[in-house]
Every structure is written in C-alpha cells, then in structure tokens.
Amino acid sequence: MAGKTIAYHAQTLKERWKTLDIPYLHQPEMISDPSIFAKTQLPTPERPYPWSVADEFTDKGISPVR
C-alpha cells in the first residue's frame, strides 16, 4: 500500500496477527527484504542519526528478519 506510513503498516500487521490466535506470538516477526536494514533514512529531530526502515518497525514492536 504505497503512500502509507510504517506506523500504519505495523499496526495493520499486528491487527492481522491477533486474528491468528497464536498464543506464543508475543513478539511478531516478519520476513523482510534485506534492503530495509540499510541505514539510508536521514537524521531527524526525533532520530538524530541515520536509521533504517527495520529500525522503525522494531520501534513499533515488530522484529524484521532477513
């Protein structure tokens, strides 16, 4: 879904995982394209260092794996 934020995608994934009713799924993981681990995002006032899309998913409670 182009144009949506990472926060939107993270929340959508969490909502879908809840419907799976898997009791051991306390820290959701998602298989990811390796490119999301590249620290290509520019520093911002909230993140004064280079960061990756994977970092933001991790901040939202989802663990990207390669």
N, C-alpha and C positions, 0 to 999 in steps of 0.2 A: 504494500500500500504506500505508494510514493507520496511524499509530502507530509507524512505523519512523523511525529517525534519518537525518539527512542523510548521515552516515558510511556507514550501511548502503546507502542508495541509490547513493552514489558508488562504493562497492566493487562493487555489483551491475552498474552501468553499465560499469565497467572490465572486469569479467569477460566481459560480453557482447561488448564491443568486441574483446577478444582473439580471440574466435571468428570475427570478420570477416576476419582475416588481411590487414589493410590496412597495408603497410609504412610509409607516410608518416604514419600516425595516431600521432604521438608525444605530442601534447598534445590529448587529446579535447575536443571542443566539443559542447555540447548547446543546441539551440534552446529558449529558455525563455520563459515568461510574464513580461512586464515587471515584474510585481508582486514577483518575487523579488529585484529590485535595490533595493527600498526599505529604508532603514536603520531597520527597525522593531523589531529584536531588542534587548532590554535589555542593558545592560552586565553583565558577569560578571567574576569574578576573572581568568579567562583572557583575556577581552576587555573591558578597562575603558572601552569606548566603544560607541556604538550601531553595530550591524552588520547585514548583510543575509544572507539565505539564500544569495545568489550568492557572498558573501564566503566562506562556509563551503565551498561546492562548489569554489571556486578554491583554497582551502587544501588540499583533498583531491585536487588535480591535474586538475580538470575545469573548463573555461572555459565558463561560460554566455554565450550570445549572445542578443540580442533579435531 
